[in-house]
Amino acid sequence: MYQHYSLSNSGIYSTTKEKQNLQASELFKINQVIISRYTTVKQLNILKMNSDNKKELSPEQREELLKILKSRFEKNMNRHKGLEWADIQAKLKADAEKMWSVNEMESTGGEPDVVGRDKNTGEYIFYDCSPESPKGRRNLCYDREALEARKEFKPADTAIDMATAIGIDLLSEEQYRELQKLGNFDLKTSSWVKTPAEIRKLGGALFADRRYNNVFIYHNGAPSYYASRGFRGSLRV
């Protein structure tokens, strides 16, 4: 026998006679929101736990991260022509906090890789290079103002707040286009990008993806969030 459900104050489904007219499609949508929020909350709890501790990896964590980064670096030489892994590794080892941030990029699904070097400062530039928008950073509205503007079904966090916690910056539109010159990214997903103040002031935010072999920049209400949209970041080391 088919049963109807409603959402109780505690966020748990319970059988109720008063909601007999609730459609199955509505139930499905509500359920998806709860699952998405629960998943993101778990990810954020892990991130918060890490950020509450000293921003430094254990020797074992450092070695494992460097092994992953070196392998990725060597498999994608087109992203960093003329750069040497030994120099990048030395920079990382000399900055424990930056290495911690790179590890957070990795643990949230960003697959960070070096995409260039600033000739003026000597800093190496890491971007999130995962094929799709990082899985551990989806279901997020744009910023804190957008989160507080939502009256219901609020996401667990925001792209700007999570980026700050990790210690990275959202890619700008220009940086996102630079990334797309190095490969095909976000063919099935999309990513928030840094939004100009004049657009954000009017309630909007920008996101981007790649479709039909072209890069597209779109606008959306900043409070919106989707299971297929995360954000990509950059970090200088």
N, C-alpha and C positions, 0 to 999 in steps of 0.2 A: 504493500500500500504506500502511495506517495505521501510524504510528510512535508509540511511547509515549515520554514524556520525564519526567525528574525534575529537581529543582533541585540544582545542584552547590553546593559551599561558597562559590563566588564569586558565586552568585546568577544564573548563566547556565544556560539549559536545555541538556541534553546527552542523547543517546540512551543508554538503559541497558536491559540485559536483566533486571536484578534487579527492575524496577518494572513488570512486565507487567500486574499487577493494578490499576495506578493508573487510576481511572476518568476519562473525559473531563471530567466535571463538576468533579472535583477539580482537574484541570489548569487549567480555566478560572478557578476561584476563585484559585488561586495566581498565575496570570498577571495577573489583575486587581489583586491586591495589589501585585505588582511594578510594574505600570504606574502605579498610584496613588502608590506611594512614589517612583518615579522622577520623576514630574511634580512632586510636592511638593518633592523635593530640589532640582530645578532652580529652583523658585520661591524656596526658602529660600536657595540660593546667591546669587541676585540680591539678595535682601533683605539677606543678610550683607555682600555686597560694598558695598551702599549704606550700611549702618550702620558699616562699617569706615572709610568716608570721613567727612569733615566733614559734619555734618548741615546742609547748606546747599545750596540749588539754584542752578544757574547762572541768569543773567538770562533766557536763552531758556526754561529749564524753568519759571521763575516766571511768565513771561508766558503760556506755554501752559497752565499749571495754572489761573491766574486766568481765562483765557478760558473754560475748561471749567466752572469753578465758577460763573462769572457766568451762563453759558447755562443751567445746571441750576437755579440760583437763580431766574431769570426764568421758567422753564417750570413751576416748582412753588411758586408764591406761597402756596398754602394751607399750606405747611410753616412759613412764617415771616412771618405777617401783621404788618404794622407795622414790619418791619425794613428797613433800607436797605442795598443792596449796597455802596455807597461806604464806609460805616462799617466793614463787615466786611472789605473789601479793605484798608483802612488798618490794621486790626488785624493782618491776615496779613502785610502788608509790614513791619510793625514787629517781627515775631518770626520770624526765619529758621528756627529749629528747629521751631516749630509748623507753619510752612508745609511743611517737609520731611516732617513726620508726615502732614499732609493729603495730600501727594503719594504717600506710601507707602500710605495708605488707597485712593487712586485707582488706583495701579499694581497693587494686589492685587485689584481688582475691586469695591471697596466703594461706589463712586459717592457719596462723602460730600457732605452738604448740611447747611445750617444749619437747626436745628429749634427754636431758641429762644435766649433771652438771660437770663443770671442778673442780676436786678435789683440784687442786693447787690454783686456783684463787677464787673459790666459785661462779663463774659466771654460770648462767643458760643459756642453749643454745636453741635458737628457730630456727626451720627450717620451710620453707613453706611446708605445708602438704596437699595442695589441691589435690584431686584425679588426676586432669589433670593440665598441666602447667598453671600458673595463667593467667586468661583471660585478665587482664588489663596490661599485660606485653608482649604481642605477637607482631609480625610484626616488630621486631627489629633486626638489624644486630648486630655483636658482640661488636665492639668498635668504637671509634671516627675515628680512622685511616681507618677502613673498610668503614664507612659511607662516608668519604671524597673521597674514592677511586671510589665510584660509579659515573658513568657519568650521569645516568638517573634513574628515578623511585626510588629516595632515600627514605628510611623509615624516619619516624618522629624523631627517636632517636636510641640509642644503648642500649644494655643490661648493659654494664659496666657503662655508664653515668646514666641510670635510677637507678641502684643499689646504686651508689654513692649519688644520690639525696635523695633516701629513707634512706640511712644510713646503708645499709647491704652489705654483700659480696656474690658473686655468690658461689654456692656450688662447691666444688672441685669434681673430679671423686670419690675420696675416700668417701667424705661426701654423695655424691649421692648414692653410693652403701650402705652406712649405712642407709640412709633413706629407701631404698627399702627393707631392712630387717624388717622394721616396718609395711609394707603393700605393696599393689600393686599400683604404681603410674605411670602416663604417659602411660597408655595402648592405648590411641588414639592420644596422642600428644608427643612432645619431648621438651627438655629443654637444653639451652646452659649451659655448665659447665665451670669452670675456666680452661683456656687453658695454658699449659706450654709455657714459653717464646720462647723456641726453635722451637715450632710448629707455634706459632703466628708470629714469625719473617719471616717464609716462606710463610705467607699468609693464613694459615689455622686456624681453630677454632674447638673446640670439642663440641658435644652435645650428649645427652643420652636419652634413653627411655626404656620401658619394653615391650617386646613382647615374645610370646611363653614361658611365665613363666621364662624368663631370662632377665638380664639387659645387654643392648648393648651400647657401646660407639662408636661414629662415628666421622668422620671428614667432614668438609665442608669449602668452601671458607668463610672467615670471613664477606665479604660484603653481603652474602645471608641472606634472611629473609623470613619467612613463617607465614601464619595465624595460623598454628598449632604448632608453636614453640615460647616458651617464655623463662623464666629463673626462677630458684628457688634460694632463698637466705638464709643466716644464720645471726643470730644476737646474741650477747652475752650480757646478762643483769646481 
